[in-house]
Amino acid sequence: MQSESNISIIDTQEPVIKITGLKKGFGNRVVLDGFNLELKRGESVVVLGRSGSGKSVLIKCVIGLYKADEGEIFVLGKKISELDYEGMDKIRANVGFLFQSNALYDSMTVRENLEFPMRRHLKNISPEDVEKRIIETLTHVGLAHTIEMMPSELSGGMQKRIALARTLVLNPEIILYDEPTTGLDPVTGKEISTLMTETQRLYNTSSIIISHDMKCVQRTADRIAVLVDGVCYAIGTYNELERSNDEKVKQFFE
């Protein structure tokens, strides 16, 4: 009789994102050519690839900003290709997207930038709860004192933190990060990477992170998916892939 300690437990939980056979091209240029990936609940997966390899295209397909040519994308159990505008809007309320450019509204204060998504997606929320969420979220990113400031008054690192706060204010289940440390100095980049891991732990979020910053990758990734020639060429932990002898994988760790 097999002892209880030797019985392996299989994780049957449905992934929060499942991508199968994803193809996407622009004109005659094929960017994604049968990409597959699963993101588990509470997991952080970094997609690593060379510039122009299709990393950002991938997450824009996930959130419906680009329509896939072939393949299927399931987000929180919903097939993206079958959702109407209202259904897609509900998915986007549960999937935060941190743009590389931050995409803050220049004409709005920090408070107004955080209010905006709540006014759009949370129709029955009270003014008191709006204020409470804004304060709590800004406190989490260490910038409660900037609440009445304009984006132009903030440094690049502070703008990145405010963009993350605006994403978190809706309590999303998933966050998609597009090059979160690009353009930041090494110290600020480390701070943002640390904040991302703290956010995952405190908010129990699942994340796909697009990055070529190997310090950020090492600090944030539970697993790494290597995007080469439009497919998920290799997947594993940082330590596993760092030891690979495959030249297409090694190039990222040298």
N, C-alpha and C positions, 0 to 999 in steps of 0.2 A: 504494500500500500504506500502510495507516495505521501511523504510528509507535507504538511501545509506550507512549511517554509520553502519547499522546492517547487511549489505550484506557481507558474508564471501568470501574472495578471495582464491580460491584453486590454489596451486602451481602445474602447469601441466608440468613444465620443466623436461625434460628427465634427469635422474641421470647420472653423468659422469662415475660411475661404478655401475653395477648391477650384483649381484651374486645370482644365484638361484640353490638350490639343489646340491651344490658343495660337491662332495665326492672325497677323496684322501686317499689312503693307501699305505703302504710299506710292501710287503710280507703279513703276516697274521695280521698286525697291521693297524687298521682303525684309521686315524688321523682326517679327516673331514668327517662328516656323514650326509650331507644334510644341509650345511651351507647357510644361506641367508643373504644378506646385500645390502643396497643401499647407495651410497655416493652422496650427492647433490652438485651442483656447489658452490664453495666457502666455503664448510663445512670441518670441521676437525673431523674425527671419530677415537677414540682410540679403538683398539681391546685388551681387557683385558682377560687374562687367565693364568693358572698355567704353570710352566715350562713343556715343552714337550706336551702342549695341541694342538699345531698345528698353532699357531699364525704366525710364520715365513713361514710355509708351505703355509698358506693362501695367503700372498702377493706375494710369489714366483709363485703361480698359476696365480695370476692376471697378472703378467708381463711375463708369459710364460716360466719361468725357470723350472717349473714342469707342466706336462700335467695332467689335471683333469681326474679322472676315470669316473665320471658322473657329470651331471649338466652343467650349462652354465655360462659364464662370459662375460659380455659386458663392453667394455672400450671405452668411447667416441663414443658410438653408434655402435661399431664394435664387432661382436662375435669372441672372441679370437680363438675358435676352427676352424674357417673357414679361418683364415689368413695364407697366405704363408709367406715365409721368409721376403720378401720385405714389406709386409703389417705389419708384426710384428715389423720390424725395425722402421717403421714410428710411430707405437704406442709407442715404447720405447723412441723415440725422444720427445714425448709429456708427458711421464710419468717418472719422476725422481725417482731413487731408492737410498736411503741413507742406505748403508750397515752398520751393527753393527760394523764391523771391519774397516770401512771407505773405504777400497779397493783403497787407493791411490797408484799410481805407484811410487815405491821407487826410481827408477832410473831417474825419471823426476823431474824437478823443479815444483814449484807451478804453474808458468805460463804454462809450458808444460802439466801439469795435466788438466788445464782448456782448453787449446787449443785442446787437443785430441778429445773430443766429438764433438766439432765444426767442426773440419776437417773431421770427419766421417759422420756427419749428415747434415751439412750445406755446400753443395758443392759449392755454388756460393757466399759465403760470402767473402768480401774483407779483406786483411790483416789489414786495418785500423779499420774495424768494429769488427774484432776479438780482436784487442787490446782494443778497446773501451769497449766491453762487459766484458773482463777480468778485467779491472780497475774498472768498475762500480760494478761488482759482488763482487770483493774482498773488495771494499769500503763498500758495504752493510753488509758484515760479519765482518767488522772492521779489515781487515788484508791486506790492500793494500801494506803495507811495507814488506810483506813476499814474494812478487812476484818472486824473484830470489832464494828463499831458497829451500832446499830439505825437504821432509816430515820428515826425521829423525832429523831435527833441530827444529821441532815444538813440543809443548806439546800435550797431548791427546785432550784437549779442542780445541786447534788451528787446529789440524788435522780434528776434527769433523766439524769445521767451513769451512775449505777448501773443505772437501767432500760435504758440502751443497752448497758451491759456485760452485763447478764443476757440481752439479745437476742443479743449477739455471741458469747457463750460456746458456742453451738451451731454456730458458723461457718455462718450462713445464707447462701444465695445471694441472697436478696431481703430487703430491710427495708421495711416500711410504717410511715411516721411520721405520727401524727395530731397536728397542731398542736404540733410539738416545742418551740416557743419561747413558747407562750402562758403568761402569768403571770410571765415572767421579766423582769428589768430589761434595758435595752438592752445593757449590757456582757456580762452572762451569756448573753443571747440570741445575741450575736455569737460567744461562745466555743462555744456548742452548735452553731451553724451551721458554724463552722470544724471542729469535731470530726466533724460529719457528712460533710463533704467529705474529711477525712483518712481516715475509716473507709471510704468508698467506694473511695479510692485504695489503701489498705493491704490491705483485705480483699476487694477486687474485687467488691463488692456492687452490686446493681441496686436502685434505690429509687423508690417512689412516696411523695411528701411532700404531705400536706394542710396548707396554711398560708394565712393571710391577712396574715402579717408580710412586707411587701415587701422588707425588708432580708434576711431569711432566704431568700426566694424568689430574690433577685438573687445571693446567695452560693452557693446550692446547686443551682440548676436548670440542667440541660443543655437541657431543653425545658419549656415550660409549656403545660398543657392548661386552657383556660378553660371552666368548667362553667356554662352558662346554660340555663335552662328544661329541665333534665334531659338535655341532650346536650353532647357535646364541641363547643362552638361555634367555638372557634379553637384552634390549636396552633402553637407556634413558639418561638424563643429569646426571652429577655428583651428583647433589643434590637429584634427584629422586632416583637414585640407592643407594645412601648413606642411605636413609631412608627405604630401603627395609627390610622386615622381613624374606625374603627367605635366608636360610642358605648358599645356593650356591652362592648368590650374596654378602651377608654380609661378607663373609670370606675375600674379597678383601679390605674392608673398615674398618676393625678392627685394 
